[in-house]
Amino acid sequence: MILDRADLFSHALAAEPGRLHFAAHSHHLWPDVTRASHERAWLDAAELADEKWNRIFGEVWTAAQANVARTLGVDDPTQVAFSANTHDLLVRLFSATEAWERGRPLRVISTGAEFHSFTRQMRRLAESGKVEWRVVDEEPFESLADRFSAAAAEGEWDVAFASHVLFSSGHVFDECFELLAALPEDVVRVVDGYHGFFAVPTDFGPYADRLYYTSGGYKYAMAGEGACFLVAPHGREERPEITGWFAGFGSLADPQDARVGYDGGAARFLGATLEPTPLYRFNAVCSMLAEQGLDVDALHRHSAALQERFLDRVDAGDAGPLTVAELTPGRGELPGVRRGNFLTFCRRDARDLQARLAAARVITDARVDRLRFGFGLYHRAEDVDALAGRLAELGSAGD
Protein backbone atom coordinates (compact mmCIF):
# COMPACT_ATOMS: atom_id res chain seq x y z
CA MET A 1 0.00 0.00 0.00
CA ILE A 2 1.77 3.13 -1.26
CA LEU A 3 0.37 6.33 0.20
CA ASP A 4 0.49 9.77 -1.41
CA ARG A 5 1.04 12.11 1.54
CA ALA A 6 3.79 14.36 0.28
CA ASP A 7 1.32 17.18 0.93
CA LEU A 8 2.14 16.86 4.64
CA PHE A 9 5.76 17.86 3.88
CA SER A 10 5.27 20.79 1.50
CA HIS A 11 7.79 23.13 3.17
CA ALA A 12 10.63 20.60 3.32
CA LEU A 13 10.05 19.35 -0.22
CA ALA A 14 9.82 22.89 -1.61
CA ALA A 15 13.17 23.80 -0.05
CA GLU A 16 14.95 22.00 -2.91
CA PRO A 17 12.43 20.73 -5.47
CA GLY A 18 14.91 18.62 -7.45
CA ARG A 19 16.31 16.78 -4.47
CA LEU A 20 15.45 13.13 -3.84
CA HIS A 21 15.88 12.60 -0.12
CA PHE A 22 16.22 8.86 0.54
CA ALA A 23 17.82 9.06 3.97
CA ALA A 24 14.61 8.78 5.98
CA HIS A 25 16.32 6.18 8.18
CA SER A 26 18.75 8.88 9.28
CA HIS A 27 17.49 12.45 9.06
CA HIS A 28 13.77 12.24 8.29
CA LEU A 29 12.27 15.30 6.62
CA TRP A 30 10.04 17.30 8.97
CA PRO A 31 6.31 17.56 8.22
CA ASP A 32 4.68 20.98 7.98
CA VAL A 33 3.08 20.77 11.43
CA THR A 34 6.49 20.93 13.08
CA ARG A 35 6.95 24.49 11.82
CA ALA A 36 3.95 25.72 13.78
CA SER A 37 5.11 23.76 16.82
CA HIS A 38 8.40 25.68 16.76
CA GLU A 39 6.48 28.93 16.85
CA ARG A 40 4.33 27.63 19.71
CA ALA A 41 7.47 26.82 21.72
CA TRP A 42 8.85 30.31 21.04
CA LEU A 43 5.59 31.99 22.03
CA ASP A 44 5.41 29.98 25.25
CA ALA A 45 8.93 31.12 26.13
CA ALA A 46 8.11 34.75 25.30
CA GLU A 47 4.74 34.90 27.01
CA LEU A 48 5.52 32.77 30.07
CA ALA A 49 9.27 33.32 30.54
CA ASP A 50 10.40 31.30 33.61
CA GLU A 51 6.86 30.06 34.11
CA LYS A 52 7.03 28.20 30.81
CA TRP A 53 8.32 25.16 32.73
CA ASN A 54 4.90 24.79 34.35
CA ARG A 55 3.39 24.34 30.91
CA ILE A 56 6.24 22.19 29.62
CA PHE A 57 6.12 19.72 32.51
CA GLY A 58 2.38 20.01 33.02
CA GLU A 59 1.29 19.68 29.38
CA VAL A 60 4.03 19.20 26.76
CA TRP A 61 6.09 16.65 28.68
CA THR A 62 3.12 14.57 29.80
CA ALA A 63 1.64 14.59 26.29
CA ALA A 64 4.95 13.37 24.88
CA GLN A 65 5.12 10.63 27.53
CA ALA A 66 1.59 9.55 26.61
CA ASN A 67 2.46 9.52 22.89
CA VAL A 68 5.49 7.27 23.47
CA ALA A 69 3.54 4.97 25.77
CA ARG A 70 0.63 4.69 23.33
CA THR A 71 2.92 3.91 20.40
CA LEU A 72 4.72 1.15 22.30
CA GLY A 73 1.74 -0.28 24.17
CA VAL A 74 3.08 0.76 27.59
CA ASP A 75 0.38 1.28 30.23
CA ASP A 76 2.16 3.83 32.45
CA PRO A 77 3.47 6.99 30.71
CA THR A 78 5.56 7.90 33.78
CA GLN A 79 7.92 5.11 32.75
CA VAL A 80 9.16 7.45 30.00
CA ALA A 81 12.03 9.92 30.55
CA PHE A 82 13.37 12.32 27.91
CA SER A 83 16.82 13.61 27.06
CA ALA A 84 18.64 15.24 24.17
CA ASN A 85 20.07 11.92 22.93
CA THR A 86 20.11 8.25 23.83
CA HIS A 87 23.80 8.33 24.67
CA ASP A 88 23.10 10.61 27.65
CA LEU A 89 20.44 8.22 28.90
CA LEU A 90 22.65 5.16 28.52
CA VAL A 91 25.55 6.76 30.40
CA ARG A 92 23.21 7.57 33.29
CA LEU A 93 21.79 4.05 33.15
CA PHE A 94 25.25 2.49 33.24
CA SER A 95 26.18 4.73 36.17
CA ALA A 96 23.33 3.16 38.17
CA THR A 97 24.79 -0.35 38.01
CA GLU A 98 26.46 -2.08 40.94
CA ALA A 99 29.62 -2.57 38.87
CA TRP A 100 29.93 1.17 38.26
CA GLU A 101 29.40 1.94 41.95
CA ARG A 102 31.99 -0.62 43.06
CA GLY A 103 34.51 0.44 40.46
CA ARG A 104 34.89 -2.93 38.78
CA PRO A 105 34.74 -3.43 35.00
CA LEU A 106 31.24 -3.37 33.57
CA ARG A 107 30.47 -6.68 31.85
CA VAL A 108 28.50 -5.95 28.67
CA ILE A 109 27.14 -8.16 25.92
CA SER A 110 25.67 -6.77 22.68
CA THR A 111 25.28 -7.53 19.00
CA GLY A 112 27.90 -6.26 16.59
CA ALA A 113 25.41 -3.92 14.92
CA GLU A 114 24.76 -1.31 17.60
CA PHE A 115 24.67 2.43 16.97
CA HIS A 116 27.91 4.37 16.70
CA SER A 117 27.79 6.23 20.02
CA PHE A 118 27.26 2.97 21.90
CA THR A 119 30.05 1.22 20.00
CA ARG A 120 32.45 4.14 20.41
CA GLN A 121 31.71 4.38 24.13
CA MET A 122 32.20 0.64 24.65
CA ARG A 123 35.48 0.67 22.74
CA ARG A 124 36.80 3.60 24.77
CA LEU A 125 35.78 2.07 28.10
CA ALA A 126 37.33 -1.23 27.03
CA GLU A 127 40.57 0.63 26.27
CA SER A 128 40.66 1.98 29.81
CA GLY A 129 39.73 -1.36 31.38
CA LYS A 130 36.35 -0.16 32.61
CA VAL A 131 34.36 -2.51 30.36
CA GLU A 132 34.61 -6.17 29.41
CA TRP A 133 32.62 -6.30 26.19
CA ARG A 134 31.36 -9.42 24.40
CA VAL A 135 30.19 -8.81 20.84
CA VAL A 136 27.94 -11.25 18.96
CA ASP A 137 28.27 -10.87 15.18
CA GLU A 138 24.99 -9.95 13.53
CA GLU A 139 25.53 -12.22 10.52
CA PRO A 140 24.45 -14.80 9.58
CA PHE A 141 21.06 -13.37 10.47
CA GLU A 142 19.26 -16.71 10.62
CA SER A 143 21.40 -17.86 13.54
CA LEU A 144 21.71 -14.55 15.42
CA ALA A 145 19.11 -15.42 18.05
CA ASP A 146 20.69 -18.79 18.84
CA ARG A 147 24.21 -17.38 18.92
CA PHE A 148 23.21 -14.43 21.13
CA SER A 149 21.40 -16.78 23.53
CA ALA A 150 24.41 -19.09 23.72
CA ALA A 151 26.85 -16.23 24.32
CA ALA A 152 24.61 -14.73 27.00
CA ALA A 153 24.53 -18.09 28.81
CA GLU A 154 28.31 -18.27 28.90
CA GLY A 155 28.87 -15.31 31.22
CA GLU A 156 27.55 -13.16 34.03
CA TRP A 157 26.55 -9.76 32.71
CA ASP A 158 25.87 -6.34 34.14
CA VAL A 159 24.36 -5.01 30.90
CA ALA A 160 22.82 -6.79 27.90
CA PHE A 161 22.12 -4.57 24.89
CA ALA A 162 20.53 -5.32 21.52
CA SER A 163 18.81 -3.40 18.74
CA HIS A 164 15.31 -4.28 17.60
CA VAL A 165 16.22 -3.26 14.04
CA LEU A 166 19.91 -3.49 13.19
CA PHE A 167 21.14 -0.17 11.81
CA SER A 168 23.76 -1.78 9.55
CA SER A 169 21.26 -3.88 7.60
CA GLY A 170 17.62 -3.21 8.53
CA HIS A 171 17.26 -6.78 9.80
CA VAL A 172 14.40 -6.96 12.34
CA PHE A 173 15.68 -8.78 15.41
CA ASP A 174 12.28 -9.50 16.99
CA GLU A 175 13.80 -12.22 19.16
CA CYS A 176 15.79 -9.66 21.14
CA PHE A 177 12.87 -8.98 23.50
CA GLU A 178 12.48 -12.57 24.65
CA LEU A 179 16.22 -13.19 24.70
CA LEU A 180 16.87 -10.20 26.94
CA ALA A 181 13.85 -10.89 29.14
CA ALA A 182 15.15 -14.42 29.78
CA LEU A 183 18.33 -13.09 31.42
CA PRO A 184 18.52 -12.69 35.21
CA GLU A 185 16.61 -9.75 36.65
CA ASP A 186 19.72 -8.10 38.07
CA VAL A 187 21.08 -7.62 34.53
CA VAL A 188 20.31 -4.20 33.01
CA ARG A 189 18.62 -5.34 29.79
CA VAL A 190 18.26 -2.70 27.09
CA VAL A 191 16.55 -2.70 23.69
CA ASP A 192 17.70 0.03 21.30
CA GLY A 193 14.55 0.83 19.36
CA TYR A 194 15.80 3.77 17.30
CA HIS A 195 15.33 2.04 13.92
CA GLY A 196 12.10 0.37 15.06
CA PHE A 197 10.19 3.20 16.78
CA PHE A 198 7.54 4.51 14.34
CA ALA A 199 8.96 2.13 11.70
CA VAL A 200 8.00 -1.36 12.83
CA PRO A 201 4.85 -2.04 14.92
CA THR A 202 6.16 -2.76 18.43
CA ASP A 203 4.24 -4.06 21.44
CA PHE A 204 6.63 -3.36 24.28
CA GLY A 205 3.90 -3.63 26.92
CA PRO A 206 4.66 -7.25 27.93
CA TYR A 207 8.29 -6.28 28.57
CA ALA A 208 7.86 -2.82 30.09
CA ASP A 209 8.48 -4.05 33.65
CA ARG A 210 11.53 -6.13 32.70
CA LEU A 211 13.46 -4.32 29.98
CA TYR A 212 14.63 -0.81 29.20
CA TYR A 213 13.87 0.67 25.79
CA THR A 214 15.56 3.66 24.16
CA SER A 215 14.72 5.60 21.02
CA GLY A 216 14.06 9.11 19.75
CA GLY A 217 12.38 11.38 17.27
CA TYR A 218 15.19 12.04 14.78
CA LYS A 219 14.42 9.16 12.46
CA TYR A 220 11.00 7.65 11.75
CA ALA A 221 9.09 9.71 14.32
CA MET A 222 9.78 12.72 12.07
CA ALA A 223 10.40 15.07 15.00
CA GLY A 224 14.07 15.91 14.52
CA GLU A 225 16.87 16.04 17.04
CA GLY A 226 16.50 16.22 20.80
CA ALA A 227 13.36 14.15 21.52
CA CYS A 228 15.06 11.00 22.79
CA PHE A 229 13.67 8.85 25.57
CA LEU A 230 14.12 5.90 27.88
CA VAL A 231 11.32 3.58 29.01
CA ALA A 232 12.31 2.31 32.47
CA PRO A 233 10.79 -0.64 34.35
CA HIS A 234 8.99 -0.16 37.65
CA GLY A 235 10.47 -1.21 40.94
CA ARG A 236 14.21 -1.13 40.31
CA GLU A 237 14.86 2.13 42.23
CA GLU A 238 18.26 2.86 40.67
CA ARG A 239 20.28 5.87 41.81
CA PRO A 240 22.37 6.95 38.78
CA GLU A 241 25.69 8.44 39.81
CA ILE A 242 25.62 10.63 36.70
CA THR A 243 22.62 12.81 37.52
CA GLY A 244 21.28 16.32 37.03
CA TRP A 245 18.81 18.57 38.74
CA PHE A 246 15.86 17.43 36.64
CA ALA A 247 16.09 14.03 38.36
CA GLY A 248 15.04 15.76 41.58
CA PHE A 249 12.87 18.47 40.05
CA GLY A 250 9.82 17.50 42.10
CA SER A 251 11.61 18.05 45.41
CA LEU A 252 13.61 21.21 44.71
CA ALA A 253 11.75 23.15 47.41
CA ASP A 254 12.36 20.48 50.04
CA PRO A 255 15.36 20.50 52.44
CA GLN A 256 18.31 18.77 50.78
CA ASP A 257 19.28 15.69 52.81
CA ALA A 258 22.80 14.31 52.95
CA ARG A 259 21.69 11.47 50.68
CA VAL A 260 20.81 12.60 47.17
CA GLY A 261 17.15 11.99 46.40
CA TYR A 262 15.44 11.10 43.13
CA ASP A 263 11.96 11.64 41.78
CA GLY A 264 9.79 8.59 41.09
CA GLY A 265 9.33 6.63 37.90
CA ALA A 266 11.73 7.10 35.02
CA ALA A 267 12.49 10.64 36.21
CA ARG A 268 15.48 9.26 38.12
CA PHE A 269 17.29 9.04 34.76
CA LEU A 270 16.83 12.68 33.82
CA GLY A 271 19.78 15.01 33.48
CA ALA A 272 19.87 18.78 33.51
CA THR A 273 18.17 21.60 31.60
CA LEU A 274 17.15 20.56 28.12
CA GLU A 275 15.71 22.25 25.04
CA PRO A 276 11.95 21.50 25.10
CA THR A 277 11.17 22.44 21.47
CA PRO A 278 11.76 18.88 20.15
CA LEU A 279 8.93 17.64 22.38
CA TYR A 280 6.60 20.22 20.83
CA ARG A 281 7.58 18.86 17.42
CA PHE A 282 7.09 15.25 18.49
CA ASN A 283 3.63 15.96 19.87
CA ALA A 284 2.69 17.82 16.69
CA VAL A 285 3.69 14.84 14.55
CA CYS A 286 1.72 12.43 16.74
CA SER A 287 -1.37 14.66 16.51
CA MET A 288 -0.97 14.93 12.74
CA LEU A 289 -0.79 11.17 12.28
CA ALA A 290 -3.83 10.64 14.51
CA GLU A 291 -5.82 13.21 12.54
CA GLN A 292 -4.81 11.55 9.26
CA GLY A 293 -5.69 8.08 10.53
CA LEU A 294 -2.11 6.86 10.15
CA ASP A 295 -0.50 4.45 12.61
CA VAL A 296 2.89 2.72 12.68
CA ASP A 297 1.53 -0.26 10.78
CA ALA A 298 0.39 2.00 7.94
CA LEU A 299 3.77 3.76 7.86
CA HIS A 300 5.59 0.43 7.72
CA ARG A 301 3.37 -1.00 4.98
CA HIS A 302 3.91 2.19 2.95
CA SER A 303 7.68 1.86 3.29
CA ALA A 304 7.62 -1.86 2.49
CA ALA A 305 5.61 -1.24 -0.68
CA LEU A 306 8.06 1.45 -1.80
CA GLN A 307 10.97 -0.90 -1.12
CA GLU A 308 9.42 -3.64 -3.21
CA ARG A 309 8.81 -1.21 -6.07
CA PHE A 310 12.44 -0.13 -5.91
CA LEU A 311 13.76 -3.70 -5.71
CA ASP A 312 11.70 -4.63 -8.74
CA ARG A 313 13.50 -1.89 -10.66
CA VAL A 314 16.87 -3.06 -9.34
CA ASP A 315 16.06 -6.67 -10.22
CA ALA A 316 15.13 -5.60 -13.73
CA GLY A 317 18.49 -3.88 -14.18
CA ASP A 318 16.88 -0.43 -14.26
CA ALA A 319 18.77 1.04 -11.27
CA GLY A 320 22.25 1.58 -12.69
CA PRO A 321 25.05 -0.05 -10.68
CA LEU A 322 22.87 -1.63 -7.99
CA THR A 323 22.10 -5.34 -8.04
CA VAL A 324 19.78 -7.40 -5.86
CA ALA A 325 22.71 -9.70 -5.01
CA GLU A 326 24.21 -6.83 -2.98
CA LEU A 327 21.13 -6.52 -0.77
CA THR A 328 21.50 -7.49 2.89
CA PRO A 329 19.49 -9.28 4.18
CA GLY A 330 18.84 -10.78 0.75
CA ARG A 331 15.46 -10.45 -0.91
CA GLY A 332 13.28 -13.24 0.42
CA GLU A 333 16.21 -14.60 2.43
CA LEU A 334 14.32 -14.69 5.73
CA PRO A 335 10.66 -15.53 6.40
CA GLY A 336 8.10 -13.04 7.69
CA VAL A 337 8.45 -9.31 8.26
CA ARG A 338 12.18 -9.13 8.75
CA ARG A 339 13.22 -5.75 7.38
CA GLY A 340 12.78 -2.24 8.76
CA ASN A 341 12.06 0.87 6.70
CA PHE A 342 15.33 1.00 4.78
CA LEU A 343 17.32 -1.07 2.31
CA THR A 344 21.03 -1.82 2.66
CA PHE A 345 23.35 -2.70 -0.21
CA CYS A 346 26.77 -4.10 0.58
CA ARG A 347 29.36 -2.63 -1.82
CA ARG A 348 33.06 -1.90 -1.58
CA ASP A 349 32.44 1.46 -3.28
CA ALA A 350 29.49 2.40 -1.03
CA ARG A 351 30.90 5.78 -0.02
CA ASP A 352 31.97 6.63 -3.55
CA LEU A 353 28.52 5.77 -4.89
CA GLN A 354 26.92 7.84 -2.14
CA ALA A 355 29.03 10.82 -3.23
CA ARG A 356 28.07 10.31 -6.88
CA LEU A 357 24.41 10.15 -5.90
CA ALA A 358 24.77 13.30 -3.81
CA ALA A 359 26.18 15.10 -6.85
CA ALA A 360 23.02 14.03 -8.69
CA ARG A 361 21.02 15.37 -5.69
CA VAL A 362 20.01 11.98 -4.36
CA ILE A 363 20.61 11.94 -0.61
CA THR A 364 21.52 8.55 0.84
CA ASP A 365 23.75 7.28 3.63
CA ALA A 366 26.91 5.15 3.55
CA ARG A 367 28.74 3.48 6.45
CA VAL A 368 31.94 1.67 5.47
CA ASP A 369 30.72 -0.82 2.81
CA ARG A 370 26.99 -0.32 3.40
CA LEU A 371 24.87 1.99 1.21
CA ARG A 372 21.45 2.62 2.74
CA PHE A 373 18.19 3.93 1.26
CA GLY A 374 15.46 5.01 3.69
CA PHE A 375 11.79 5.24 2.66
CA GLY A 376 9.40 7.55 4.48
CA LEU A 377 5.92 9.00 4.43
CA TYR A 378 6.96 11.85 2.13
CA HIS A 379 7.92 9.44 -0.68
CA ARG A 380 5.57 8.58 -3.52
CA ALA A 381 5.74 5.87 -6.16
CA GLU A 382 7.06 8.39 -8.70
CA ASP A 383 9.91 9.30 -6.33
CA VAL A 384 11.06 5.68 -6.34
CA ASP A 385 10.94 5.63 -10.14
CA ALA A 386 12.96 8.87 -10.23
CA LEU A 387 15.50 7.32 -7.87
CA ALA A 388 15.95 4.35 -10.19
CA GLY A 389 16.26 6.73 -13.12
CA ARG A 390 19.06 8.75 -11.54
CA LEU A 391 20.90 5.57 -10.61
CA ALA A 392 20.58 4.44 -14.22
CA GLU A 393 22.24 7.67 -15.33
CA LEU A 394 25.31 6.67 -13.29
CA GLY A 395 25.86 3.61 -15.49
CA SER A 396 25.23 -0.12 -15.15
CA ALA A 397 26.80 -2.57 -12.72
CA GLY A 398 29.32 -3.64 -15.35
CA ASP A 399 30.52 -0.13 -16.27
TAVEN-V929904 format. One record per pair of residues at least 24 apart in sequence whose C-alpha atoms are under 6 Angstrom apart, sorted by the first residue. I is the first residue (numbers start at 1). J is the second residue. Records with the same first field share a line. If there is no record, write none. Layout:
# TAVEN-V929904
I->J ; J
This chain:
# TAVEN-V929904
1->302 ; 305
2->302 ; 305
4->380
5->378
6->378
8->32
19->361
20->362
21->362 ; 363
22->363 ; 364 ; 373 ; 374
23->364 ; 373 ; 374
24->374 ; 375 ; 376
25->219 ; 374
26->219
27->219
28->219 ; 222
30->222
34->281
37->280 ; 281
41->277
64->283
72->202 ; 203 ; 204
73->203 ; 204 ; 205
74->205
78->265
79->231 ; 232 ; 265 ; 266
80->230 ; 231 ; 266
81->229 ; 230 ; 266 ; 267
82->228 ; 229
83->228 ; 229
84->226 ; 228
85->226 ; 228
86->228
92->240 ; 242
95->240 ; 241 ; 242
96->238 ; 239 ; 240
105->130 ; 131
106->131
107->131 ; 132 ; 157 ; 158
108->133 ; 157 ; 159 ; 160
109->133 ; 134 ; 135 ; 160
110->135 ; 160 ; 161 ; 162
111->135 ; 136 ; 137 ; 138 ; 162
112->136 ; 137 ; 138
113->166
158->187
159->187 ; 188 ; 189
160->189
161->190
162->191
163->191 ; 192
164->193
165->195 ; 196
169->328 ; 344
170->339 ; 340
171->338 ; 339
172->338 ; 339
198->296
199->300
200->300
201->296 ; 297
208->233
209->233 ; 234
223->281 ; 282
226->278
227->278 ; 279
232->266
243->271
244->271 ; 272
245->272
246->270 ; 271 ; 272
303->341 ; 375
310->384
319->388 ; 391 ; 392
320->391 ; 392 ; 394 ; 395 ; 396
321->396 ; 397
341->375
342->373 ; 374 ; 375
343->372 ; 373
344->371 ; 372
345->370 ; 371
346->370
